[in-house]
Amino acid sequence: MSLLMKLHFKMSQHTKQRIAFTILGLASAIVIVPVIVIFAILIQKGLPAINCQFLTAMPRMGMRAGGIFPAIMGTLYLVAGTIVVALPLGVLAAIYLVEYARQNFLTRMIEVAIVNLAGVPSVVYGLFGLGLFVIFLKLGVSIAAGSLTLAIMILPVIITSSKEALSSVPHSFREASLALGVSKWQTIRCVVLPNALPGILTGTILGISRAAGETAPILFTVAAFYLPRLPKSVFDQCMALPYHLYVLSTQVPNVKPALQYGTALVLVGMVFLLNFVAIVIRARIRSRKQW
């Protein structure tokens, strides 16, 4: 009887495991299949519009002809400016919260505020950037104002991921370094940060994806409707792919659908390429870790 009960128990456990794996597989398919369908539609309808002229020429005829080169470069400028501002601030804030700040009511409130800021709608950040950077600081509608707005928007993501990455480094690493007479800041810079870098890059990847694809913040702070030239300084306006796609889809009549889908495909491809480069760098750094 006991043998039959053991067999029944093993069979029931195996059945439960198969059911759990089936549910997980279905959940993964629900997430992955729509993404594949979207990519397939974009490639099918947008690929015919993509050629050398489309990627390197200036827009003409009110964006009904020509290329999207200013929008591509404007997006790259904004992403670069955003990362230059947000990454150092986010990492330094995370270092302070993990390594220096005492765990008290104030730090807990700061952490709660950071988590809540990650859920604020992007249009609110756009209005905030308009009021602070464009009007109050008198930066005007410019790349500087747009980059600072996007940087504030992705700061919570970078701070949160950097905090988790720093906290995951074993405390024994810090103790061993301090025992050798190394200062606290040298320990953080030479021991903690290199081991936390893959996790920090994860937050940076998420930030790049969000910054490159947002429309509302740049709508108020930097994006130009039609600007067939490249900006000359960070205080100039620029075109950007998300806003350019929005304008093509809603404001410009008689636009070929291939141009709209081609622009969307370029935007998705650019985000994918930026993420791929960051993931490769993260994988190479992670492969060198000894723990």
Backbone torsions as a table, in degrees:
resi	resn	phi	psi	omega
1	MET	NA	-42.1	-179.7
2	SER	-63.9	-35.5	178.5
3	LEU	-65.8	-41.5	177.5
4	LEU	-64.1	-38.6	178.3
5	MET	-65.6	-38.6	177.9
6	LYS	-65.0	-42.1	178.5
7	LEU	-63.5	-42.2	178.7
8	HIS	-63.7	-39.4	178.6
9	PHE	-64.2	-43.8	179.0
10	LYS	-64.1	-41.6	179.0
11	MET	-64.2	-41.4	179.8
12	SER	-65.7	-38.7	177.8
13	GLN	-65.0	-40.7	178.7
14	HIS	-64.7	-39.5	178.8
15	THR	-65.2	-44.0	177.9
16	LYS	-60.9	-40.0	179.7
17	GLN	-64.5	-42.8	178.8
18	ARG	-64.3	-39.7	178.3
19	ILE	-63.6	-43.7	179.6
20	ALA	-62.5	-44.7	179.1
21	PHE	-63.3	-37.1	178.4
22	THR	-64.5	-43.3	178.8
23	ILE	-64.0	-42.2	178.5
24	LEU	-64.0	-38.8	177.9
25	GLY	-65.2	-40.6	177.6
26	LEU	-65.3	-40.9	178.3
27	ALA	-62.4	-41.0	177.8
28	SER	-64.7	-39.6	179.8
29	ALA	-65.9	-37.7	179.1
30	ILE	-61.9	-33.4	179.5
31	VAL	-80.8	-42.9	-170.4
32	ILE	-79.4	-41.2	-174.5
33	VAL	-59.4	-47.3	177.6
34	PRO	-59.9	-36.2	178.7
35	VAL	-64.1	-42.8	178.8
36	ILE	-64.0	-40.4	179.1
37	VAL	-63.5	-43.5	179.1
38	ILE	-61.9	-45.0	178.5
39	PHE	-61.4	-41.7	-179.1
40	ALA	-63.1	-42.5	179.1
41	ILE	-64.9	-44.0	180.0
42	LEU	-62.5	-42.7	-179.5
43	ILE	-67.4	-42.6	-178.2
44	GLN	-64.4	-43.3	-174.1
45	LYS	-95.1	-20.8	-176.6
46	GLY	-101.3	-24.6	-177.0
47	LEU	-62.3	-36.2	178.3
48	PRO	-61.0	-24.6	-178.6
49	ALA	-84.8	-15.3	-174.5
50	ILE	-87.1	120.4	173.8
51	ASN	-150.6	-176.6	-176.8
52	CYS	-62.0	-41.8	-179.2
53	GLN	-66.0	-40.3	-179.3
54	PHE	-61.6	-34.8	-176.0
55	LEU	-88.6	-22.0	-172.0
56	THR	-119.6	-6.5	-176.2
57	ALA	-96.8	160.8	175.0
58	MET	-81.1	151.6	177.4
59	PRO	-69.0	148.0	-180.0
60	ARG	-136.5	164.2	175.4
61	MET	54.1	46.1	178.1
62	GLY	64.2	33.4	177.9
63	MET	76.1	11.4	176.1
64	ARG	-84.5	-10.9	-179.1
65	ALA	-147.9	176.4	-178.7
66	GLY	83.9	-155.3	-175.4
67	GLY	-121.0	-168.8	-176.1
68	ILE	-124.3	25.9	-176.6
69	PHE	-58.3	-45.2	178.0
70	PRO	-60.9	-35.0	179.0
71	ALA	-69.4	-37.7	177.9
72	ILE	-64.4	-49.5	-178.8
73	MET	-65.6	-38.8	178.1
74	GLY	-61.7	-40.4	177.2
75	THR	-63.3	-42.1	178.4
76	LEU	-64.2	-41.2	177.4
77	TYR	-60.2	-45.5	-178.2
78	LEU	-64.9	-43.6	179.7
79	VAL	-63.9	-44.1	179.5
80	ALA	-62.3	-46.1	178.6
81	GLY	-63.1	-38.1	179.6
82	THR	-64.0	-46.3	-179.0
83	ILE	-67.0	-39.7	179.5
84	VAL	-59.8	-36.5	-179.5
85	VAL	-84.5	-46.6	-169.5
86	ALA	-77.2	-37.5	-174.0
87	LEU	-65.2	-51.1	178.0
88	PRO	-61.7	-43.3	-179.5
89	LEU	-63.3	-43.4	-179.3
90	GLY	-64.8	-43.2	-179.3
91	VAL	-68.4	-42.6	179.2
92	LEU	-63.9	-40.4	177.4
93	ALA	-63.5	-41.6	178.5
94	ALA	-65.2	-40.2	177.7
95	ILE	-60.6	-43.7	179.7
96	TYR	-63.0	-45.3	-176.9
97	LEU	-66.7	-34.5	-176.4
98	VAL	-87.8	-42.9	-169.6
99	GLU	-97.5	-29.0	-171.7
100	TYR	-116.3	-39.9	-173.6
101	ALA	-70.9	141.1	174.2
102	ARG	-79.2	146.6	179.0
103	GLN	-80.2	98.4	178.7
104	ASN	-139.4	-170.0	-176.7
105	PHE	-62.6	-38.8	-177.9
106	LEU	-64.8	-47.2	-179.5
107	THR	-66.3	-34.9	176.6
108	ARG	-65.3	-38.9	176.8
109	MET	-65.8	-37.9	177.3
110	ILE	-63.2	-44.0	179.8
111	GLU	-64.2	-40.3	176.8
112	VAL	-63.9	-40.3	179.1
113	ALA	-64.0	-39.2	179.1
114	ILE	-63.4	-43.6	179.0
115	VAL	-63.9	-41.2	179.8
116	ASN	-67.4	-36.1	179.5
117	LEU	-63.8	-28.6	179.1
118	ALA	-65.9	-20.7	-178.8
119	GLY	-100.6	3.7	179.7
120	VAL	-70.8	133.8	179.0
121	PRO	-59.8	146.8	-176.3
122	SER	-64.0	-29.3	-179.7
123	VAL	-65.9	-29.7	176.7
124	VAL	-67.4	-41.4	175.5
125	TYR	-62.0	-37.3	178.1
126	GLY	-62.1	-44.6	178.0
127	LEU	-66.5	-36.8	176.8
128	PHE	-64.1	-44.9	177.9
129	GLY	-62.8	-37.4	177.4
130	LEU	-62.4	-45.2	-178.4
131	GLY	-71.0	-41.9	-174.6
132	LEU	-83.7	-55.6	-171.2
133	PHE	-84.4	-41.2	-175.7
134	VAL	-77.7	-46.2	-173.3
135	ILE	-94.3	-54.9	-173.9
136	PHE	-70.0	-51.1	179.5
137	LEU	-82.8	-5.1	174.4
138	LYS	58.2	38.2	173.1
139	LEU	-79.5	-15.4	-178.4
140	GLY	73.2	177.1	175.0
141	VAL	-75.4	102.8	-168.8
142	SER	-152.8	170.3	177.0
143	ILE	-62.7	-37.7	179.5
144	ALA	-61.3	-47.4	-180.0
145	ALA	-64.7	-42.2	179.3
146	GLY	-65.4	-42.2	-179.7
147	SER	-65.5	-41.9	178.9
148	LEU	-65.1	-38.6	178.3
149	THR	-64.7	-46.8	178.5
150	LEU	-65.0	-35.1	178.6
151	ALA	-62.7	-44.1	177.9
152	ILE	-63.9	-34.9	-178.2
153	MET	-66.8	-38.5	-176.7
154	ILE	-94.9	-3.8	179.3
155	LEU	-56.3	-45.2	-179.9
156	PRO	-57.7	-38.5	179.9
157	VAL	-65.1	-44.9	-178.1
158	ILE	-68.2	-41.2	179.6
159	ILE	-63.4	-45.5	-177.9
160	THR	-63.6	-48.0	-179.7
161	SER	-66.8	-36.3	178.6
162	SER	-67.7	-39.0	176.2
163	LYS	-60.1	-45.8	179.3
164	GLU	-63.6	-39.9	-179.6
165	ALA	-66.6	-42.2	179.0
166	LEU	-67.0	-39.2	-179.9
167	SER	-68.7	-25.2	-178.7
168	SER	-77.0	-15.0	177.8
169	VAL	-70.5	126.1	-177.0
170	PRO	-55.5	138.5	-179.1
171	HIS	-64.8	-24.7	179.5
172	SER	-63.4	-28.9	176.3
173	PHE	-61.6	-43.2	179.4
174	ARG	-66.5	-43.2	-179.0
175	GLU	-63.4	-41.6	179.3
176	ALA	-64.0	-40.9	179.6
177	SER	-67.3	-45.0	179.5
178	LEU	-65.6	-32.7	178.9
179	ALA	-65.4	-24.3	178.0
180	LEU	-83.8	1.8	178.7
181	GLY	91.3	9.2	179.9
182	VAL	-78.6	142.5	-180.0
183	SER	-69.9	165.0	-177.4
184	LYS	-63.5	-45.1	-178.7
185	TRP	-65.8	-38.5	176.5
186	GLN	-65.2	-35.5	176.4
187	THR	-63.8	-44.2	179.1
188	ILE	-64.3	-44.8	-174.5
189	ARG	-71.7	-38.6	-172.3
190	CYS	-100.6	-18.8	-176.4
191	VAL	-116.4	-53.2	-172.8
192	VAL	-73.6	-51.4	-175.8
193	LEU	-60.4	-46.0	179.1
194	PRO	-59.2	-35.7	179.5
195	ASN	-78.4	-22.1	179.2
196	ALA	-93.6	-5.3	-172.8
197	LEU	-59.2	-41.1	178.0
198	PRO	-57.8	-41.0	178.0
199	GLY	-68.3	-36.6	177.3
200	ILE	-64.3	-41.1	178.5
201	LEU	-65.0	-29.5	176.0
202	THR	-61.1	-46.0	176.7
203	GLY	-64.9	-35.7	178.1
204	THR	-64.9	-40.0	178.2
205	ILE	-60.8	-45.9	178.4
206	LEU	-62.8	-38.5	178.7
207	GLY	-65.9	-41.6	178.3
208	ILE	-60.8	-44.3	-179.0
209	SER	-60.3	-43.9	-178.4
210	ARG	-71.2	-42.4	-177.7
211	ALA	-65.1	-38.3	-177.1
212	ALA	-71.9	-24.4	-174.3
213	GLY	-105.5	-0.3	-176.8
214	GLU	-79.7	143.7	178.5
215	THR	-111.9	-43.3	-173.8
216	ALA	-60.2	-46.7	-178.7
217	PRO	-62.6	-41.5	-178.4
218	ILE	-76.6	-20.2	177.3
219	LEU	-60.9	-36.8	-177.8
220	PHE	-91.0	-19.6	-165.9
221	THR	-120.3	-21.9	-172.5
222	VAL	-149.2	-32.7	-166.8
223	ALA	-69.2	138.1	175.5
224	ALA	-106.2	144.2	-179.5
225	PHE	-67.5	-47.1	-177.8
226	TYR	-150.2	111.8	-175.3
227	LEU	-142.8	85.9	-174.8
228	PRO	-78.4	50.5	175.7
229	ARG	-158.6	165.4	179.0
230	LEU	-90.5	148.4	177.6
231	PRO	-67.9	149.1	-178.7
232	LYS	-99.4	-16.5	178.7
233	SER	-154.7	174.2	-179.1
234	VAL	-73.6	-6.9	179.1
235	PHE	-100.0	13.1	176.2
236	ASP	-100.7	156.8	169.9
237	GLN	-72.8	166.1	174.7
238	CYS	-153.4	159.9	171.3
239	MET	-83.5	156.4	178.4
240	ALA	-143.0	146.4	-174.4
241	LEU	-59.7	-44.6	179.7
242	PRO	-60.4	-46.0	-180.0
243	TYR	-70.3	-36.5	177.5
244	HIS	-61.1	-41.9	178.1
245	LEU	-65.5	-40.5	177.9
246	TYR	-61.7	-43.6	-179.7
247	VAL	-65.5	-44.8	179.3
248	LEU	-59.5	-35.5	-174.3
249	SER	-83.2	-23.7	-171.2
250	THR	-124.6	-26.3	-170.2
251	GLN	-111.1	-23.0	-175.7
252	VAL	-105.3	116.4	-179.6
253	PRO	-78.5	158.0	173.7
254	ASN	59.5	38.3	175.3
255	VAL	-93.4	135.9	178.8
256	LYS	-63.6	132.6	178.8
257	PRO	-56.8	-29.4	-179.8
258	ALA	-61.6	-34.2	178.3
259	LEU	-67.6	-38.9	178.7
260	GLN	-65.7	-49.6	-179.7
261	TYR	-67.3	-34.0	177.0
262	GLY	-64.6	-41.8	176.7
263	THR	-63.1	-43.2	178.1
264	ALA	-62.4	-39.2	179.5
265	LEU	-66.1	-40.7	177.7
266	VAL	-63.8	-42.4	179.0
267	LEU	-62.0	-47.9	179.1
268	VAL	-63.8	-41.1	178.8
269	GLY	-64.1	-38.2	178.4
270	MET	-65.5	-44.6	178.3
271	VAL	-62.2	-42.9	178.7
272	PHE	-61.9	-41.6	-179.0
273	LEU	-66.3	-43.6	177.7
274	LEU	-62.0	-42.6	178.3
275	ASN	-65.1	-39.4	-178.5
276	PHE	-63.8	-42.9	178.3
277	VAL	-61.9	-45.7	179.4
278	ALA	-64.1	-37.9	179.5
279	ILE	-67.4	-39.1	177.5
280	VAL	-63.2	-44.1	178.0
281	ILE	-62.0	-43.0	179.5
282	ARG	-63.2	-41.1	-179.6
283	ALA	-65.1	-39.2	179.0
284	ARG	-66.4	-39.8	178.6
285	ILE	-68.3	-41.6	-179.2
286	ARG	-64.5	-33.7	-178.9
287	SER	-67.1	-19.7	-179.5
288	ARG	-87.4	-10.3	-179.0
289	LYS	-68.1	142.3	-176.9
290	GLN	-101.1	6.0	-179.1
291	TRP	-136.9	NA	NA
